[in-house]
Amino acid sequence: MPSNHATIEDIALNIARKRLENAVQITFLGTSSGVPTRARNVSSVALRLPQRAELWLFDCGEGTQHQILRSDLKVSQLSRIFITHLHGDHIFGLMGLLASCGLAGNVQRVDIYGPSGLNEYIQSASRYSHTHFSYPIKIHTVRPGVIYEDDEFTVTCGLLHHRITAFGYRVAEKDRAGRFDIEKAKELQIPPGRVYGQLKRGETVTLEDGRVINGAELCGPTEIGRKMAYCTDTIYCDGAVELAQDADVLIHEATFAHQDSEMAFQRLHSTTTMAAQTALAAGVRRLLMTHFSPRYAPGNTIELKDLLQEARAIFPRTDMAYDFMTYEVPRRREPILSSVSSSSV
């Protein structure tokens, strides 16, 4: 006879399902700077929000849609694209992806955020290639400050320091009130109704019988919202530090090794040490480096593993991103070392 009692496997599966529903997951689709290599595509990072069935994309270098096809991401969930600047290795995949979304039958609107000139780029490419979108697209020209906000997230952008106008982005999840203890409310003989909503928000309520109830005493601890910052392309600058302040994860470019600092200053790109110094100054929980120059391929005088050692000497909680690496941004109550998938350099 079937049992009405949940098995350990059922309980574990339910816990895993609930965790996935509330996950904030980062997938790297391209981690090379300038040009693709055999192992790394050019810049693109996906932010997956399973609880909303949404996919947000940060930059869209050439070949990004191929990378999405090779991953378990769903292009049908794409709702927002954030472009940092208009260099080709960050935008040359944009038109192809947008066109494919239409051919795939996408119907939901895609909002695209980026610097001045992005609208002209998309409109011109669409006109000359005779590409017509079968779904709505809205292009937002950004300025420093809040560029998007809803009940769950706030997205802000800030100026970085590069050869052309470049913006970094910060995604901040809003704090959530702790779980409301309905059983305790029943024990206190609090009548259900509108008052429950007030108590769930932590408000103090006076009942009809004169009792004063502090909602905070009926709720669990507040869940601190997770924060992510994405800073590329840039040299070390105050703008990046401000965007990354107290972030759970900072994704920062690390184009050059420290010994190539002169080249970094000439081209206004970051070294590994600049990325680590930004993380340290901002007080982030974890640094994920990306946007590596192909010059540090295996067998060369300086290899990528050397870049990782340089950064960790300044900021130990550093990892080196690689294509298709997925990182689940942990909540504050979770261990900070438990969420990075297996390392590869």
Legacy VTK file of the C-alpha trace (Angstrom):
# vtk DataFile Version 3.0
C-alpha trace
ASCII
DATASET POLYDATA
POINTS 345 float
0.000 0.000 0.000
1.283 3.504 -0.766
2.475 5.452 2.243
1.210 8.909 3.101
4.507 9.711 4.778
7.135 11.613 2.787
10.395 9.760 2.290
13.806 11.289 2.910
14.231 11.472 -0.869
10.931 13.354 -1.212
11.938 15.830 1.471
15.369 16.373 -0.103
13.798 16.865 -3.537
11.326 19.383 -2.135
14.107 21.341 -0.430
16.151 21.355 -3.641
13.130 22.502 -5.654
12.390 25.369 -3.270
16.048 26.433 -3.310
16.079 26.461 -7.110
12.885 28.503 -7.213
14.554 31.199 -5.105
17.963 30.951 -6.742
19.913 33.748 -8.372
22.279 32.044 -10.800
25.075 33.484 -12.915
26.280 31.674 -16.049
29.316 32.889 -17.962
28.805 32.651 -21.724
32.021 34.407 -22.732
35.165 35.216 -20.747
37.731 36.299 -23.350
38.626 39.900 -24.163
38.729 41.302 -27.680
38.526 38.087 -29.671
37.274 34.564 -29.005
39.640 31.667 -28.441
39.090 27.933 -28.792
38.133 27.721 -25.127
36.578 31.128 -24.471
34.015 33.240 -26.292
33.841 37.029 -25.977
31.879 38.835 -23.283
28.446 37.798 -22.094
27.051 36.879 -18.684
23.574 35.494 -18.016
21.630 36.078 -14.813
18.973 33.417 -14.374
15.984 34.076 -12.111
14.049 30.767 -11.965
11.380 32.089 -9.599
10.368 34.590 -12.307
11.178 32.348 -15.292
13.356 35.209 -16.544
16.802 35.480 -18.084
18.786 38.709 -17.974
21.862 39.133 -20.156
24.865 41.381 -19.536
26.698 42.155 -22.791
26.239 40.145 -25.950
29.476 39.506 -27.821
29.706 37.653 -31.106
28.495 34.061 -30.832
26.475 34.563 -27.654
23.428 32.810 -29.085
25.603 29.775 -29.901
26.747 29.730 -26.275
23.151 29.871 -25.071
22.304 26.898 -27.292
25.183 24.944 -25.741
23.937 25.714 -22.225
20.739 24.853 -20.374
19.525 28.453 -20.611
16.231 29.163 -22.373
16.213 32.009 -24.873
12.418 32.080 -24.525
12.925 33.487 -20.999
15.094 36.406 -22.173
13.527 39.627 -20.901
16.346 42.141 -20.316
19.742 42.859 -21.859
22.243 45.257 -20.285
25.059 46.537 -22.520
28.113 48.102 -20.880
29.593 49.847 -23.933
29.644 49.726 -27.715
32.919 47.929 -28.431
32.346 45.035 -30.809
33.326 42.242 -28.442
30.391 43.285 -26.257
27.659 43.890 -28.879
28.382 42.007 -32.124
26.139 39.114 -31.057
23.175 41.308 -30.212
21.409 41.535 -33.585
21.747 37.826 -34.297
20.297 36.936 -30.910
17.387 39.363 -31.261
16.577 38.060 -34.744
16.686 34.454 -33.538
14.338 35.264 -30.665
11.736 36.284 -33.218
12.240 33.164 -35.315
11.930 31.070 -32.147
8.470 32.501 -31.568
9.234 34.789 -28.635
6.332 37.066 -27.816
7.350 38.796 -24.585
8.962 42.221 -24.693
12.728 42.489 -24.420
14.079 45.608 -22.700
17.602 46.604 -23.723
19.665 49.030 -21.639
22.891 50.703 -22.692
24.806 53.885 -23.508
23.940 56.554 -26.032
24.327 55.185 -29.561
22.918 51.737 -28.799
19.503 52.638 -30.197
21.053 53.928 -33.433
23.182 50.789 -33.730
20.200 48.449 -33.404
17.957 50.522 -35.671
20.624 50.820 -38.375
21.515 47.126 -38.284
17.832 46.259 -38.442
17.205 48.594 -41.363
20.175 47.544 -43.505
19.680 43.831 -42.856
15.894 44.064 -43.352
15.366 42.473 -39.949
11.869 42.922 -38.556
11.130 41.925 -34.992
7.896 40.024 -34.390
7.903 40.911 -30.703
8.245 44.254 -28.886
11.702 45.675 -28.124
12.283 48.743 -25.974
15.702 50.395 -25.876
16.642 52.464 -22.823
19.526 54.949 -22.986
20.963 54.832 -19.477
22.360 57.484 -17.188
23.990 56.926 -13.788
21.424 55.948 -11.180
18.429 53.625 -10.966
17.449 52.302 -14.403
14.975 49.581 -13.434
12.991 48.663 -10.326
10.194 46.271 -9.447
8.933 44.547 -6.295
11.978 42.255 -6.115
14.976 43.966 -7.723
16.619 47.329 -8.262
19.146 47.801 -11.068
21.492 50.769 -11.029
24.315 51.767 -13.332
27.393 53.940 -12.966
30.128 55.297 -15.179
33.365 53.355 -15.470
36.690 54.573 -16.892
37.345 53.226 -20.386
38.307 54.579 -23.811
34.654 55.145 -24.687
31.589 55.664 -22.505
31.125 52.517 -20.431
28.710 51.651 -17.650
28.854 49.069 -14.899
25.687 47.561 -13.463
24.507 46.604 -9.993
21.572 44.260 -9.385
20.211 44.398 -5.839
17.532 42.041 -4.608
15.236 43.679 -2.079
15.173 42.403 1.498
12.281 40.084 2.273
10.389 39.882 5.526
10.869 36.687 7.477
8.314 33.884 7.357
5.084 34.698 9.179
4.332 32.161 11.936
0.649 31.423 11.365
0.525 28.768 14.096
1.782 31.232 16.682
-0.774 33.776 15.491
-3.521 31.188 15.979
-2.240 30.374 19.470
-2.551 34.071 20.305
-6.104 33.930 18.944
-5.439 36.664 16.418
-8.361 36.644 13.973
-7.287 36.092 10.340
-7.920 38.776 7.769
-6.344 42.089 6.849
-4.487 42.199 10.159
-2.381 39.215 9.060
-1.021 41.246 6.175
-0.033 44.054 8.535
1.676 41.632 10.908
3.516 39.939 8.020
5.001 43.333 7.178
6.280 43.595 10.744
3.852 46.327 11.735
2.527 46.806 15.274
-1.242 46.297 15.367
-3.886 47.042 18.022
-6.599 44.373 18.001
-10.291 44.983 18.711
-9.865 43.509 22.203
-7.189 46.108 22.977
-4.152 43.868 22.728
-1.110 45.352 21.003
0.749 42.848 18.793
4.223 43.463 17.400
4.342 41.834 13.970
8.125 41.497 14.130
7.706 38.977 16.959
5.626 36.741 14.693
8.072 36.766 11.794
11.346 34.967 11.275
14.569 36.827 10.503
14.583 39.150 7.506
16.162 37.634 4.395
18.848 40.018 3.204
18.644 40.613 -0.537
21.517 39.433 -2.697
23.648 41.923 -4.619
25.665 41.496 -7.814
27.928 43.982 -9.605
29.215 43.717 -13.185
32.123 45.996 -14.072
33.751 45.871 -17.506
35.492 47.436 -19.391
37.386 49.707 -17.043
40.594 50.547 -15.305
40.478 50.840 -11.496
38.015 53.631 -10.679
35.793 54.895 -7.882
32.713 54.168 -9.988
33.387 50.435 -9.907
34.022 50.484 -6.155
30.736 52.298 -5.570
28.737 49.872 -7.720
30.294 46.876 -5.969
29.857 48.154 -2.413
28.957 45.251 -0.101
28.048 43.025 -3.070
27.745 39.276 -2.654
29.585 38.852 -5.931
31.588 41.217 -8.113
32.184 40.247 -11.737
35.146 42.331 -12.834
37.341 42.364 -15.887
40.974 41.298 -15.496
42.379 41.706 -18.978
46.045 41.925 -18.012
48.544 40.491 -15.579
50.102 42.887 -13.082
53.411 43.016 -14.952
51.527 44.332 -18.000
50.170 47.317 -16.054
51.610 49.816 -18.535
49.566 48.252 -21.314
46.510 48.269 -19.052
46.853 52.009 -18.431
47.322 52.673 -22.147
44.202 50.728 -23.100
42.202 51.550 -19.957
41.672 47.946 -18.959
42.177 46.348 -15.549
44.916 44.093 -14.300
44.251 41.248 -11.899
45.498 43.382 -9.036
43.141 46.235 -9.959
40.190 43.839 -9.924
41.274 42.501 -6.534
41.800 46.010 -5.149
38.301 46.968 -6.287
36.850 43.926 -4.505
38.812 44.730 -1.361
37.835 48.408 -1.331
34.161 47.580 -1.930
33.996 44.889 0.754
32.497 42.258 -1.542
32.046 38.632 -0.540
33.442 37.090 -3.711
35.297 38.258 -6.823
34.811 36.479 -10.147
37.331 37.657 -12.737
36.584 37.579 -16.468
37.571 39.217 -19.805
41.065 37.712 -20.043
43.537 38.578 -22.778
44.282 35.589 -25.064
47.993 36.305 -24.553
47.905 34.287 -21.308
47.196 30.952 -22.973
48.723 27.739 -21.547
52.396 27.402 -22.406
53.073 31.141 -22.490
55.410 32.880 -20.058
52.426 34.027 -18.000
49.380 31.751 -17.821
45.888 32.253 -16.471
46.733 30.347 -13.289
49.339 33.036 -12.582
46.663 35.718 -12.903
44.550 33.936 -10.309
47.456 33.783 -7.859
48.095 37.518 -8.309
44.513 38.403 -7.442
44.271 36.004 -4.504
47.382 37.545 -2.962
45.268 40.687 -2.474
41.741 39.270 -2.252
41.727 35.546 -1.359
38.046 34.994 -2.182
38.726 35.250 -5.903
37.841 32.815 -8.662
38.544 32.837 -12.370
35.476 32.497 -14.580
35.409 30.186 -17.573
32.797 29.652 -20.264
29.657 27.877 -18.994
30.694 28.215 -15.363
27.608 28.656 -13.186
27.664 30.416 -9.834
24.699 30.499 -7.486
24.706 33.692 -5.462
24.288 32.550 -1.837
22.105 34.193 0.725
23.908 35.784 3.640
23.159 32.884 5.940
24.893 30.422 3.566
28.662 29.689 3.539
30.495 31.925 1.099
32.735 29.127 -0.162
30.028 26.664 -1.173
28.557 28.066 -4.368
31.292 28.005 -7.022
31.246 25.133 -9.480
34.466 23.227 -10.205
37.328 25.522 -11.171
38.958 25.561 -14.566
41.728 27.802 -15.854
LINES 1 346
345 0 1 2 3 4 5 6 7 8 9 10 11 12 13 14 15 16 17 18 19 20 21 22 23 24 25 26 27 28 29 30 31 32 33 34 35 36 37 38 39 40 41 42 43 44 45 46 47 48 49 50 51 52 53 54 55 56 57 58 59 60 61 62 63 64 65 66 67 68 69 70 71 72 73 74 75 76 77 78 79 80 81 82 83 84 85 86 87 88 89 90 91 92 93 94 95 96 97 98 99 100 101 102 103 104 105 106 107 108 109 110 111 112 113 114 115 116 117 118 119 120 121 122 123 124 125 126 127 128 129 130 131 132 133 134 135 136 137 138 139 140 141 142 143 144 145 146 147 148 149 150 151 152 153 154 155 156 157 158 159 160 161 162 163 164 165 166 167 168 169 170 171 172 173 174 175 176 177 178 179 180 181 182 183 184 185 186 187 188 189 190 191 192 193 194 195 196 197 198 199 200 201 202 203 204 205 206 207 208 209 210 211 212 213 214 215 216 217 218 219 220 221 222 223 224 225 226 227 228 229 230 231 232 233 234 235 236 237 238 239 240 241 242 243 244 245 246 247 248 249 250 251 252 253 254 255 256 257 258 259 260 261 262 263 264 265 266 267 268 269 270 271 272 273 274 275 276 277 278 279 280 281 282 283 284 285 286 287 288 289 290 291 292 293 294 295 296 297 298 299 300 301 302 303 304 305 306 307 308 309 310 311 312 313 314 315 316 317 318 319 320 321 322 323 324 325 326 327 328 329 330 331 332 333 334 335 336 337 338 339 340 341 342 343 344
